[in-house]
Amino acid sequence: MKQIVMVPEVIFEKNNFSMNITALDTPESELGEGIFLDEISMTLYWVDINNSRLFQYDLNSDELINTYELAMNPSCIFSVVEGLLTYADSEGLKQLCTITRGITHVTNHIEHNGKEFRANDGIELSNGNLIFGTMSFIPEQCVGKIYTWNNHDNEMKAHQLGIHIPNTFISSEGLVYLSDSLLKRIYTFELKGMNCLTSDDLTLWKDFSDCSYTPDGGCVSKRGYLHIALWDGSAIGVFDKGGNLMHEIELPVLKPTNCTLLDNRWLYVTSAKEGMTKEQLLKYPLSGKTLLVDLGVEYEF
């Protein structure tokens, strides 16, 4: 795959490691999230939660090919199969036909108040089941829920885990990594126990409470390293399975929100400008953009 060359371009060199960062030629997002890469069609998707927009970017032609004006704060994209894109929003699970732009309502969130809570991050597991979270619009006052959706019997379950802002949702080697971005903690739980989750199933993996940033969305590399967006940290943190910080990928945005890797070299990162001051926006003018980071052919993580 050739590098996307766009302006502006940033080159970082640190500890003999250099990388190129480019901003995709797309509109800024107030709160970019939900990034999903369809490697079959080489198409990248993400959402702007606050403005209820979904973007479709063709990596072969290096251009934005569609912007879908939705509603109800779409937050995460689970899959794209034969033009049907499955996502979560404040009401429930829905499918968007990327050809006709028609939307099918799959199911509502259960035990849910759509006026006070919205969906946040989530993933599709290898067996086709979904796991995702909801959060209050005032997360300091209320905890959200963790939802599981069984693709085989179309059954949804709600789980009370005491998570305020559910994020990260990385599945690797039988574990799910789940963060509470409000409390700045990442937990793990076993996939085999997903049918009946409680807070007792959570194991603290890493505590970021002493940091100025908080963990957001992320992905796992082919070499097994977790790549986690550090909201307010201007970086992607690269961690081993023991929670040790192995590397930081510095970014020209203050609030990276999520990321996905292609061929263990090309890192796509969504970002936000929500809540930033004028001074911060001047310092990080690419905030809200979706970035492409060329990690290089010798990237070791």
C-alpha positions as CSV (number, residue, x, y, z in Angstrom):
1,M,0.0,0.0,0.0
2,K,1.4,3.4,-0.9
3,Q,1.6,6.2,1.7
4,I,-1.2,8.8,1.6
5,V,0.6,12.1,1.0
6,M,-1.4,15.0,2.2
7,V,-0.9,18.4,3.8
8,P,-0.2,19.0,6.6
9,E,2.5,16.4,7.1
10,V,4.4,16.0,10.4
11,I,7.6,14.0,10.8
12,F,8.6,12.9,14.3
13,E,12.0,11.5,15.2
14,K,12.6,10.2,18.6
15,N,15.0,7.5,19.9
16,N,16.1,6.7,16.4
17,F,12.5,6.0,15.4
18,S,10.9,8.2,12.7
19,M,7.4,8.2,11.4
20,N,5.3,10.3,9.0
21,I,1.9,11.6,10.1
22,T,-0.7,12.9,7.7
23,A,-4.2,14.2,8.2
24,L,-6.8,12.7,5.9
25,D,-8.5,15.3,3.7
26,T,-11.9,15.1,5.5
27,P,-14.0,17.4,7.7
28,E,-13.0,17.8,11.3
29,S,-15.0,15.9,13.9
30,E,-16.2,17.3,17.2
31,L,-15.8,13.9,18.6
32,G,-14.3,11.4,16.2
33,E,-14.7,7.8,17.2
34,G,-15.8,4.3,16.2
35,I,-13.1,3.7,13.6
36,F,-13.4,0.6,11.6
37,L,-11.3,-0.7,8.7
38,D,-12.7,-3.0,6.1
39,E,-9.6,-4.7,4.7
40,I,-11.6,-6.5,2.0
41,S,-12.7,-3.3,0.3
42,M,-9.9,-1.2,1.8
43,T,-12.4,1.3,3.2
44,L,-12.1,3.2,6.4
45,Y,-15.2,4.2,8.4
46,W,-15.6,6.4,11.5
47,V,-18.2,8.6,13.2
48,D,-18.5,12.1,14.6
49,I,-20.6,11.3,17.7
50,N,-21.7,14.8,18.6
51,N,-22.8,15.7,15.0
52,S,-24.3,12.2,14.2
53,R,-22.2,11.8,11.1
54,L,-20.5,8.7,9.6
55,F,-17.6,8.9,7.2
56,Q,-16.6,6.5,4.5
57,Y,-13.1,6.8,3.1
58,D,-11.6,4.9,0.2
59,L,-8.0,4.0,0.9
60,N,-7.3,2.9,-2.7
61,S,-8.3,6.3,-4.2
62,D,-7.3,8.2,-1.0
63,E,-10.5,10.2,-0.8
64,L,-13.6,10.6,1.2
65,I,-16.4,9.0,-0.8
66,N,-19.4,9.4,1.5
67,T,-20.7,11.3,4.5
68,Y,-23.8,9.9,6.0
69,E,-26.0,12.3,8.1
70,L,-27.5,10.1,10.7
71,A,-29.2,10.8,14.1
72,M,-29.0,9.7,17.7
73,N,-25.2,10.0,18.2
74,P,-23.8,6.9,16.5
75,S,-20.7,5.9,18.5
76,C,-19.1,2.7,17.3
77,I,-19.0,0.6,14.2
78,F,-19.0,-3.2,14.6
79,S,-18.8,-4.6,11.0
80,V,-19.5,-4.0,7.4
81,V,-20.7,-7.0,5.4
82,E,-21.8,-6.8,1.8
83,G,-22.6,-3.1,2.2
84,L,-24.5,-3.4,5.5
85,L,-22.8,-1.5,8.3
86,T,-23.8,-2.4,11.9
87,Y,-23.4,0.3,14.5
88,A,-24.7,1.4,17.9
89,D,-26.3,4.7,18.8
90,S,-28.4,6.2,21.6
91,E,-31.4,4.0,20.8
92,G,-29.9,0.6,20.0
93,L,-28.2,-1.4,17.3
94,K,-28.8,-0.4,13.7
95,Q,-27.7,-1.3,10.2
96,L,-26.9,1.2,7.5
97,C,-27.0,0.2,3.8
98,T,-24.1,2.1,2.4
99,I,-25.6,1.9,-1.1
100,T,-29.2,3.0,-0.5
101,R,-28.5,4.9,2.7
102,G,-31.5,3.1,4.3
103,I,-31.3,2.4,8.0
104,T,-32.7,-0.8,9.6
105,H,-33.5,-0.8,13.4
106,V,-32.1,-4.1,14.8
107,T,-32.9,-3.8,18.4
108,N,-33.3,-1.3,21.3
109,H,-30.9,-1.2,24.3
110,I,-32.7,-2.8,27.2
111,E,-33.0,-1.1,30.6
112,H,-32.0,2.1,28.9
113,N,-33.0,5.8,28.9
114,G,-32.0,7.2,25.5
115,K,-32.5,10.8,26.6
116,E,-29.9,10.5,29.4
117,F,-27.6,7.8,28.1
118,R,-25.9,7.0,24.8
119,A,-23.8,4.2,23.4
120,N,-20.0,4.5,23.5
121,D,-17.3,2.1,22.4
122,G,-17.6,-1.6,21.5
123,I,-16.4,-4.4,19.2
124,E,-17.5,-7.4,17.3
125,L,-15.9,-10.6,18.5
126,S,-14.6,-13.4,16.3
127,N,-17.8,-15.4,16.7
128,G,-19.9,-12.6,15.5
129,N,-21.2,-11.6,19.0
130,L,-21.1,-7.9,20.0
131,I,-20.0,-6.3,23.3
132,F,-20.3,-2.5,23.9
133,G,-21.1,0.0,26.5
134,T,-23.4,2.9,27.3
135,M,-22.6,6.1,29.3
136,S,-24.6,8.9,30.9
137,F,-24.4,12.4,29.4
138,I,-23.3,13.3,32.9
139,P,-21.0,10.3,33.6
140,E,-19.7,11.8,36.9
141,Q,-23.2,11.2,38.4
142,C,-24.2,7.9,36.8
143,V,-22.6,4.7,35.7
144,G,-23.3,3.1,32.3
145,K,-24.0,-0.5,31.3
146,I,-22.1,-3.1,29.4
147,Y,-24.2,-4.9,26.7
148,T,-23.7,-8.2,25.0
149,W,-25.5,-9.2,21.9
150,N,-25.6,-12.9,20.9
151,N,-25.6,-12.9,17.1
152,H,-26.9,-16.5,16.9
153,D,-30.1,-16.1,18.9
154,N,-30.5,-12.3,18.6
155,E,-30.4,-11.9,22.4
156,M,-29.2,-8.8,24.2
157,K,-28.2,-8.7,27.8
158,A,-27.3,-5.8,30.1
159,H,-24.6,-6.1,32.7
160,Q,-24.0,-3.8,35.6
161,L,-20.2,-3.5,36.1
162,G,-20.0,0.0,37.6
163,I,-18.2,1.5,34.5
164,H,-18.9,5.2,34.0
165,I,-17.4,5.7,30.5
166,P,-16.8,2.3,28.8
167,N,-13.9,2.4,26.4
168,T,-11.1,0.4,24.7
169,F,-12.8,-3.0,24.1
170,I,-9.8,-4.8,22.8
171,S,-10.2,-8.6,22.5
172,S,-7.0,-10.7,22.7
173,E,-6.2,-14.2,23.7
174,G,-9.4,-14.9,25.5
175,L,-9.6,-11.6,27.3
176,V,-11.4,-8.3,26.8
177,Y,-9.7,-5.1,27.8
178,L,-12.2,-2.6,29.1
179,S,-11.5,0.8,30.4
180,D,-13.4,3.3,32.5
181,S,-12.2,6.5,31.0
182,L,-13.7,8.6,33.9
183,L,-11.8,6.6,36.6
184,K,-8.7,6.2,34.3
185,R,-8.5,2.5,34.7
186,I,-8.3,-0.5,32.4
187,Y,-9.7,-3.9,33.4
188,T,-9.8,-7.3,31.9
189,F,-12.4,-10.0,31.9
190,E,-12.6,-13.5,30.3
191,L,-14.6,-14.0,27.2
192,K,-16.0,-17.3,28.4
193,G,-17.9,-15.5,31.2
194,M,-19.6,-13.0,29.0
195,N,-23.1,-14.4,29.5
196,C,-23.4,-13.2,33.0
197,L,-20.9,-10.5,33.8
198,T,-20.6,-8.8,37.2
199,S,-18.0,-6.4,38.7
200,D,-16.4,-9.4,40.4
201,D,-15.3,-10.6,36.9
202,L,-13.2,-7.5,36.4
203,T,-9.4,-7.6,37.1
204,L,-7.5,-4.3,37.2
205,W,-5.0,-4.3,34.4
206,K,-3.6,-0.8,34.6
207,D,-4.3,2.3,36.7
208,F,-3.8,5.7,35.0
209,S,-5.2,7.8,37.8
210,D,-1.8,9.5,38.4
211,C,-1.6,10.5,34.8
212,S,-2.8,13.7,33.1
213,Y,-4.4,11.7,30.4
214,T,-7.0,8.9,30.3
215,P,-7.3,5.7,28.2
216,D,-9.7,5.8,25.3
217,G,-10.2,3.4,22.4
218,G,-7.6,1.1,21.0
219,C,-6.5,-2.0,19.0
220,V,-4.0,-4.8,19.3
221,S,-1.2,-5.3,16.8
222,K,-0.3,-8.6,15.1
223,R,2.6,-8.8,17.5
224,G,0.2,-8.7,20.4
225,Y,0.9,-5.2,21.7
226,L,-2.0,-3.0,22.8
227,H,-2.2,0.4,21.1
228,I,-4.4,2.7,23.3
229,A,-5.4,6.3,22.5
230,L,-4.4,8.6,25.4
231,W,-7.1,11.3,25.6
232,D,-5.5,14.6,26.7
233,G,-2.1,12.8,26.2
234,S,-1.4,13.6,22.5
235,A,-0.2,10.0,21.9
236,I,-1.0,6.4,21.4
237,G,0.4,4.3,24.2
238,V,1.9,1.0,23.2
239,F,1.7,-1.6,26.0
240,D,2.6,-5.2,26.4
241,K,0.2,-7.7,27.9
242,G,1.6,-7.0,31.4
243,G,0.5,-3.4,31.1
244,N,4.1,-2.1,30.7
245,L,4.4,1.0,28.5
246,M,6.8,0.0,25.7
247,H,6.5,3.0,23.4
248,E,4.6,6.2,22.8
249,I,3.5,7.4,19.4
250,E,3.4,11.1,19.7
251,L,0.6,12.9,17.8
252,P,-0.2,16.4,16.7
253,V,-3.7,16.2,18.4
254,L,-4.5,16.6,22.0
255,K,-7.3,14.1,22.2
256,P,-6.8,11.0,20.2
257,T,-9.9,8.8,20.6
258,N,-9.3,5.5,18.8
259,C,-7.1,3.7,16.4
260,T,-6.8,0.7,14.0
261,L,-3.7,-0.9,12.4
262,L,-3.2,-2.1,8.8
263,D,-0.3,-4.5,8.1
264,N,1.3,-3.5,11.4
265,R,2.5,-0.4,9.8
266,W,-0.3,2.0,8.9
267,L,-2.0,3.4,12.0
268,Y,-5.3,5.3,11.5
269,V,-6.3,7.5,14.5
270,T,-9.5,9.4,15.2
271,S,-9.4,12.5,17.4
272,A,-11.7,15.1,19.0
273,K,-11.7,18.8,19.6
274,E,-14.6,18.6,22.1
275,G,-14.0,20.8,25.2
276,M,-10.7,22.3,23.9
277,T,-9.8,25.9,24.7
278,K,-8.8,28.4,22.0
279,E,-5.2,28.1,23.2
280,Q,-5.3,24.3,22.9
281,L,-6.8,24.5,19.4
282,L,-4.0,26.9,18.3
283,K,-1.4,24.5,19.7
284,Y,-3.1,21.4,18.2
285,P,-4.8,22.7,15.0
286,L,-5.3,19.2,13.6
287,S,-7.6,18.2,16.5
288,G,-10.7,16.6,15.2
289,K,-9.0,15.2,12.2
290,T,-8.4,11.6,11.3
291,L,-4.7,10.8,11.0
292,L,-2.6,8.3,9.2
293,V,0.7,7.4,10.9
294,D,3.3,5.6,8.8
295,L,5.1,3.6,11.5
296,G,7.7,2.3,9.0
297,V,8.6,-1.1,7.7
298,E,10.8,-1.8,10.8
299,Y,8.1,-1.0,13.4
300,E,8.8,-3.6,16.1
301,F,5.5,-3.5,18.0
